[in-house]
Amino acid sequence: MEDIIIHNQNGASSCVSNACSYVVAINNYFEENIYKHFSARWIYPRRRNKPSEGMFFDDAAKLLVDYGGIEEALMPSDNMSESILNTVTDALQSYITIGKIYAPKNYVWVKLTIDDFAQALNTGRPLLMGVTFGNGE
């Protein structure tokens, strides 16, 4: 597998959408044995709390299923500012079709014990996991 490139968020609050792009990339690698770099900018501007910075974790799973992923080469997100990450104006209509090719079929929300967590990790499939605290954070 070629080296995974870690994106420079350039001070933007795009960490969750970056995690989403890696889930799509790793899932694609498992399916096709090809690692492709995916764009965080495909997901980030579609978040429900826009124009506020950051995004809710529960938004990420739904957006991945709805929009999938677009390769980084088509929609660069590395080292982009918050304002650029908030735009999809350079996206072509065909990107929606392309994105759905890489979309996961579904997602689940579960409360995990440490044993459940270990079992989920043992599947060998990519997981996007988040932790919520008492205040919904």
ZITA-V769074 format. One record per residue. N is the residue number from 0. OMEGA is omega in whole degrees, -180 to 180 (999 if undefined). D_LAST is the distance of its C-alpha to the last C-alpha in whole Angstrom. Layout:
n omega d_last
N OMEGA D_LAST
N OMEGA D_LAST
This chain:
n omega d_last
0 180 35
1 -177 35
2 174 32
3 178 29
4 177 28
5 -179 25
6 172 24
7 -178 24
8 174 21
9 179 23
10 179 20
11 -178 18
12 -172 15
13 -175 16
14 -179 14
15 179 13
16 173 16
17 177 18
18 178 17
19 -178 18
20 179 21
21 176 22
22 179 21
23 -179 24
24 -178 26
25 177 26
26 178 27
27 178 30
28 178 31
29 -178 31
30 -173 33
31 -176 35
32 178 35
33 177 35
34 176 32
35 177 31
36 -179 29
37 -174 26
38 172 25
39 -177 21
40 177 22
41 -177 23
42 -170 20
43 -177 18
44 -179 20
45 -177 19
46 -175 16
47 -178 15
48 177 14
49 17 17
50 176 18
51 180 15
52 179 14
53 177 12
54 178 11
55 -177 8
56 -179 9
57 175 11
58 -174 13
59 -177 14
60 -180 16
61 -180 17
62 177 19
63 179 20
64 -177 22
65 -171 23
66 -180 24
67 -177 24
68 176 25
69 -179 28
70 -179 30
71 -179 29
72 -179 33
73 -178 32
74 -175 29
75 177 29
76 -178 25
77 175 26
78 179 26
79 179 25
80 178 24
81 -177 21
82 178 24
83 179 25
84 -180 22
85 -177 22
86 170 25
87 -175 27
88 180 30
89 179 32
90 176 31
91 178 34
92 -180 34
93 179 35
94 179 32
95 178 30
96 179 33
97 -179 32
98 -178 28
99 176 29
100 -177 31
101 -176 28
102 171 26
103 -177 24
104 -178 26
105 175 23
106 177 19
107 173 18
108 180 15
109 171 16
110 -174 15
111 165 17
112 178 19
113 177 20
114 177 23
115 179 22
116 179 20
117 179 23
118 178 25
119 178 22
120 -177 23
121 -179 27
122 -179 27
123 179 28
124 179 26
125 178 23
126 171 19
127 -175 16
128 177 14
129 179 10
130 175 8
131 179 5
132 -174 6
133 -176 7
134 178 5
135 -179 4
136 999 0
